[in-house]
């Protein structure tokens, strides 16, 4: 027992001897760490703090609590990342010393920052608060801009103490930067100049694609117009331009716009590249995957409005990463198969994918803030959209050419390349309407190769086809670009002469055609000559016009003898009635062979 008592007394004596040391240590721990002084030297336009005092506290903490609790602050590097949530706010304490009487500003170049409040003393020693960020209307900021910045009053004392209260829904590295007022003005002007040029170019691109959508009625251009517009708005929201100028009073939308618009823009990008790469026919499984991923974008964007912001940021990063990977994959597949649009897609998609990955890494605070992370998406998108439009133009030309070939195949005669009867009748009806509305004259001719049956009987089907081709060549030597020609039967052709209101012009045309047919071919003198029979009518001579002008002229041709000495006749309105035509006194213009 005596042994334990002696040991206790010895320990008590040691404790009494060390009590001053313990008290001094506790006092030292209770005092705040010394605050590093941020020196703003003369002639230096911008200063980034290396260290500061920081404390993570409850949202209810006030400036009085921060002043009364210096032990809560610790000296940390300015590159320290703080993982905040809805139950935490970050307090920063800085000692600022300005070596010159220069107007200084404190800027936080982070347009998506939720809320930051600056506390500084006025002349009476009272703490004055100024707030800015996405959780406030821009018109409530002390200084309107793309991101929070404050004018500082550092002329009252050699060292000025300021506090910053930062509220953000995700982890962040506070991008605090001191800049002289002149430097800030120059920087902001340069930023607005670059952003204005980029957004202006994107706006012109949107306008041009909308015009093409209207003129070409092409669904792919409609998707591209939507993608370009949403991408432009997403860039404006991400850079803070939209919050300052487009929707400054929509506080909730200001905070959610960058993520929502980025998701929807990514979704429309997938639908555009699906059409440009023609995946529906070449890679149907990949096309289905892209369509499903594109439809998922608006759903996630709607959920982003209501989800916790930390979870929403994770969804945003994952979705944009998936869009970037799919875009590069589709571009590589298209290029690999030798499709001409592939190189345009690769040139645009690879830089944009890298820029999106940089932006996602910046949102997750995997890398620090810089001009590259802030403007890389703007630069890449300004380059990607023209490349994507060039790919779309190339694909659209191919589709239009295929459509035109299809239309030509249904409207043109395969042997002669002339129009068929139905489209020729439509052209004739248009000419009649023009005559009725504006009095524009026109002449209609129906022409037969009268000896075609004889050539077919004596020379065979091949000789008959050759005679038709020779007839087409001779006919095209005489018609103008504005005139319309058609094949109306096996050896019958129709000609619509636009703007003709004189019988002399029609007579000259028919005379020259008949003469050309009677001339032997210089290279093939043994080929039989072509005996043309022609009947014509002038639209302005008939009031009203026959129900079927082509039928009326065909009847006039049928009344001609194969050996007639008058192979050209003009239908006379006075002698035509009820579908019966009587040849007039038109003179013979050529003797048949």
JONOR-V474664 format. One record per residue. RES is the residue in one letter. BURIAL is + if it has 9 or more other C-alpha atoms within 8 Angstrom, else -. Layout:
res->{RES;RES}
burial->{BURIAL;BURIAL}
This chain:
res->{X;X;X;X;X;X;X;X;X;X;X;X;X;X;X;X;X;X;X;X;X;X;X;X;X;X;X;X;X;X;X;X;X;X;X;X;X;X;X;X;X;X;X;X;X;X;X;X;X;X;X;X;X;X;X;X;X;X;X;X;X;X;X;X;X;X;X;X;X;X;X;X;X;X;X;X;X;X;X;X;X;X;X;X;X;X;X;X;X;X;X;X;X;X;X;X;X;X;X;X;X;X;X;X;X;X;X;X;X;X;X;X;X;X;X;X;X;X;X;X;X;X;X;X;X;X;X;X;X;X;X;X;X;X;X;X;X;X;X;X;X;X;X;X;X;X;X;X;X;X;X;X;X;X;X;X;X;X;X;X;X;X;X;X;X;X;X;X;X;X;X;X;X;X;X;X;X;X;X;X;X;X;X;X;X;X;X;X;X;X;X;X;X;X;X;X;X;X;X;X;X;X;X;X;X;X;X;X;X;X;X;X;X;X;X;X;X;X;X;X;X;X;X;X;X;X;X;X;X;X;X;X;X;X;X;X;X;X;X;X;X;X;X;X;X;X;X;X;X;X;X;X;X;X;X;X;X;X;X;X;X;X;X;X;X;X;X;X;X;X;X;X;X;X;X;X;X;X;X;X;X;X;X;X;X;X;X;X;X;X;X;X;X;X;X;X;X;X;X;X;X;X;X;X;X;X;X;X;X;X;X;X;X;X;X;X;X;X;X;X;X;X;X;X;X;X;X;X;X;X;X;X;X;X;X;X;X;X;X;X;X;X;X;X;X;X;X;X;X;X;X;X;X;X;X;X;X;X;X;X;X;X;X;X;X;X;X;X;X;X;X;X;X;X;X;X;X;X;X;X;X;X;X;X;X;X;X;X;X;X;X;X;X;X;X;X;X;X;X;X;X;X;X;X;X;X;X;X;X;X;X;X;X;X;X;X;X;X;X;X;X;X;X;X;X;X;X;X;X;X;X;X;X;X;X;X;X;X;X;X;X;X;X;X;X;X;X;X;X;X;X;X;X;X;X;X;X;X;X;X;X;X;X;X;X;X;X;X;X;X;X;X;X;X;X;X;X;X;X;X;X;X;X;X;X;X;X;X;X;X;X;X;X;X;X;X;X;X;X;X;X;X;X;X;X;X;X;X;X;X;X;X;X;X;X;X;X;X;X;X;X;X;X;X;X;X;X;X;X;X;X;X;X;X;X;X;X;X;X;X;X;X;X;X;X;X;X;X;X;X;X;X;X;X;X;X;X;X;X;X;X;X;X;X;X;X;X;X;X;X;X;X;X;X;X;X;X;X;X;X;X;X;X;X;X;X;X;X;X;X;X;X;X}
burial->{-;-;-;-;-;-;-;-;-;-;-;-;-;-;-;-;-;-;-;-;-;-;-;-;-;-;-;-;-;-;-;+;+;-;+;+;+;+;-;+;-;-;-;-;-;+;+;-;+;-;+;+;+;+;+;-;+;-;-;-;-;-;-;-;-;+;-;-;-;+;+;-;+;+;+;+;-;+;-;-;+;-;-;+;+;-;-;+;+;+;+;+;+;+;+;+;+;+;+;-;-;-;+;+;+;+;+;+;+;-;+;+;+;+;+;+;+;+;+;+;+;-;-;-;-;-;+;+;-;+;+;+;+;+;+;+;+;+;-;-;+;-;-;+;+;+;+;+;+;+;+;-;-;+;-;-;-;+;+;+;+;+;+;+;+;+;+;+;+;+;+;+;+;-;-;+;+;+;+;+;+;-;+;+;-;-;-;-;-;-;-;-;-;-;+;-;-;+;+;-;+;+;+;-;+;+;+;-;+;+;-;+;+;-;-;-;-;+;-;+;+;+;+;+;+;+;+;+;+;+;+;+;+;+;+;+;+;+;+;+;+;+;+;+;-;-;+;+;-;-;+;-;-;+;+;+;+;+;+;+;+;+;+;+;+;+;+;+;+;+;+;+;+;+;+;+;+;-;+;+;-;-;-;+;-;-;+;+;-;+;+;-;+;+;+;+;+;+;-;+;+;+;+;+;-;-;-;-;+;+;-;+;+;-;+;+;+;-;+;+;+;-;+;+;+;+;+;+;-;+;+;+;+;+;+;-;-;-;-;-;+;+;+;+;+;+;+;+;+;+;+;+;+;-;+;+;+;+;+;+;+;+;-;+;+;-;-;-;+;-;-;-;+;+;-;+;+;+;+;+;+;+;+;+;+;+;+;+;+;+;+;+;-;+;+;-;-;-;-;-;-;-;-;-;-;-;-;-;+;-;+;+;+;-;-;+;-;+;+;+;+;-;+;+;-;-;+;+;-;-;+;+;-;+;+;-;-;-;-;+;+;+;+;+;+;+;+;+;+;+;+;+;-;-;+;+;-;-;+;+;-;-;+;+;-;-;+;+;+;-;+;+;-;+;+;-;-;-;+;-;-;-;+;+;+;+;+;+;-;-;+;+;+;+;+;+;+;+;-;+;+;-;-;-;-;+;-;-;+;+;+;-;+;+;+;-;+;+;-;+;-;-;-;-;-;-;-;-;-;+;+;+;+;+;+;+;+;+;+;+;-;+;-;-;-;-;-;-;-;-;-;+;+;+;+;+;+;-;-;-;-;-;-;+;-;+;+;+;+;+;+;+;-;-;+;+;-;-;-;-;+;-;+;+;-;-;-;+;-;+;+;+;-}
